[in-house]
Amino acid sequence: MDIKKRLIAIASSTLLLMGFSSAALGSSSSGVTTIKTVNGVAQYPKGYQGTPIRDAAEDPFISPSNSALILIDYQPHILMGVKNIDHETLLNNTKGLIKSAVHFDLPIIFSHVGVGLNGSEPFLKELVELAPDAVIIDRTNVNAWEEAEFVAAVEATGRKKLIMGGLWTDVCLAYPAIEATQNGYEVLVPEDTVGSITQMSHDNGMKRMMQAGVKPITWNVVLAELQRDHARKATEHETTRIFLEFLFKMDPDKGWQ
């Protein structure tokens, strides 16, 4: 077999291993799958499901197989102290973030402080109801990373990218975010889902985390990276609905076309 035929055979075998056939994807006369753009419009073969999903360990971005969502201290009395962002906006963004994680089946950890110790109000019910399968960890320590049960829950996810939010930015979020980074995790903070008692407090918390290697993002980036390819039709419809409801503030039933 000459080199050209061997390369074609290898390519065909790879596509079959990925669950595609040349008939489903479309192929040229040589048997190699091609996608062409004609007059600015791509011509996709029947059954096209988008670009191959990257290996979890090699993907530099958030994906359903390499990430977990961790939210800390979204409790009524702590939310009351947030002054740098409107509470309605913060909760809307946080709900969009949670819905995104649930949609793509990410491991989710919620943690609140002082519930068992002092009878503090627990994690906001309206958020917990969005992720009924989330692990909920009660703590006494302001720094969740100093609680063995919390760290064990994070390790149990098997994920190395942690999407982490918390109230307040400079205290109960900053401490575990910095420690997780120091322990080999990549931590990403959706800044529009967190807040603190003043703008300065929030800003200083973000700066401190960023200096430690934490990466700031916004909640919609999470959903965009999880979906990644519009041709992945199994998830595209619900992804669009989440964007409509929580990013564009539209009724997803009326806004969907």
ChimeraX attribute file (.defattr): number of C-alpha atoms within 10 A of each C-alpha:
attribute: neighborCount
match mode: 1-to-1
recipient: residues
	/A:1	7
	/A:2	6
	/A:3	8
	/A:4	9
	/A:5	12
	/A:6	11
	/A:7	13
	/A:8	15
	/A:9	14
	/A:10	11
	/A:11	15
	/A:12	19
	/A:13	14
	/A:14	13
	/A:15	16
	/A:16	12
	/A:17	10
	/A:18	11
	/A:19	9
	/A:20	17
	/A:21	17
	/A:22	15
	/A:23	12
	/A:24	14
	/A:25	18
	/A:26	19
	/A:27	16
	/A:28	10
	/A:29	7
	/A:30	9
	/A:31	15
	/A:32	16
	/A:33	19
	/A:34	12
	/A:35	14
	/A:36	11
	/A:37	9
	/A:38	8
	/A:39	6
	/A:40	7
	/A:41	8
	/A:42	10
	/A:43	11
	/A:44	16
	/A:45	17
	/A:46	10
	/A:47	13
	/A:48	15
	/A:49	17
	/A:50	13
	/A:51	11
	/A:52	9
	/A:53	13
	/A:54	12
	/A:55	11
	/A:56	16
	/A:57	11
	/A:58	8
	/A:59	12
	/A:60	11
	/A:61	14
	/A:62	22
	/A:63	23
	/A:64	17
	/A:65	21
	/A:66	21
	/A:67	27
	/A:68	24
	/A:69	24
	/A:70	23
	/A:71	22
	/A:72	25
	/A:73	26
	/A:74	26
	/A:75	21
	/A:76	14
	/A:77	13
	/A:78	17
	/A:79	21
	/A:80	11
	/A:81	14
	/A:82	21
	/A:83	15
	/A:84	17
	/A:85	17
	/A:86	10
	/A:87	16
	/A:88	9
	/A:89	13
	/A:90	19
	/A:91	20
	/A:92	16
	/A:93	22
	/A:94	22
	/A:95	21
	/A:96	24
	/A:97	25
	/A:98	21
	/A:99	20
	/A:100	24
	/A:101	23
	/A:102	18
	/A:103	18
	/A:104	17
	/A:105	13
	/A:106	21
	/A:107	25
	/A:108	24
	/A:109	21
	/A:110	22
	/A:111	21
	/A:112	27
	/A:113	26
	/A:114	16
	/A:115	16
	/A:116	13
	/A:117	10
	/A:118	9
	/A:119	9
	/A:120	14
	/A:121	17
	/A:122	20
	/A:123	23
	/A:124	16
	/A:125	12
	/A:126	10
	/A:127	17
	/A:128	18
	/A:129	10
	/A:130	15
	/A:131	19
	/A:132	11
	/A:133	12
	/A:134	18
	/A:135	16
	/A:136	20
	/A:137	18
	/A:138	20
	/A:139	21
	/A:140	15
	/A:141	13
	/A:142	17
	/A:143	18
	/A:144	26
	/A:145	19
	/A:146	15
	/A:147	16
	/A:148	11
	/A:149	14
	/A:150	21
	/A:151	14
	/A:152	11
	/A:153	16
	/A:154	22
	/A:155	11
	/A:156	10
	/A:157	17
	/A:158	13
	/A:159	20
	/A:160	20
	/A:161	23
	/A:162	25
	/A:163	25
	/A:164	24
	/A:165	30
	/A:166	30
	/A:167	25
	/A:168	24
	/A:169	27
	/A:170	23
	/A:171	16
	/A:172	23
	/A:173	27
	/A:174	29
	/A:175	19
	/A:176	24
	/A:177	32
	/A:178	21
	/A:179	18
	/A:180	20
	/A:181	20
	/A:182	14
	/A:183	9
	/A:184	10
	/A:185	17
	/A:186	19
	/A:187	26
	/A:188	25
	/A:189	27
	/A:190	21
	/A:191	20
	/A:192	19
	/A:193	26
	/A:194	29
	/A:195	29
	/A:196	25
	/A:197	19
	/A:198	15
	/A:199	14
	/A:200	12
	/A:201	18
	/A:202	25
	/A:203	16
	/A:204	15
	/A:205	22
	/A:206	23
	/A:207	16
	/A:208	16
	/A:209	26
	/A:210	18
	/A:211	11
	/A:212	15
	/A:213	17
	/A:214	24
	/A:215	18
	/A:216	18
	/A:217	15
	/A:218	15
	/A:219	24
	/A:220	19
	/A:221	13
	/A:222	23
	/A:223	24
	/A:224	17
	/A:225	13
	/A:226	22
	/A:227	24
	/A:228	17
	/A:229	16
	/A:230	16
	/A:231	15
	/A:232	15
	/A:233	14
	/A:234	11
	/A:235	15
	/A:236	14
	/A:237	12
	/A:238	17
	/A:239	20
	/A:240	19
	/A:241	18
	/A:242	23
	/A:243	18
	/A:244	19
	/A:245	16
	/A:246	22
	/A:247	15
	/A:248	12
	/A:249	12
	/A:250	15
	/A:251	13
	/A:252	17
	/A:253	10
	/A:254	8
	/A:255	13
	/A:256	11
	/A:257	6
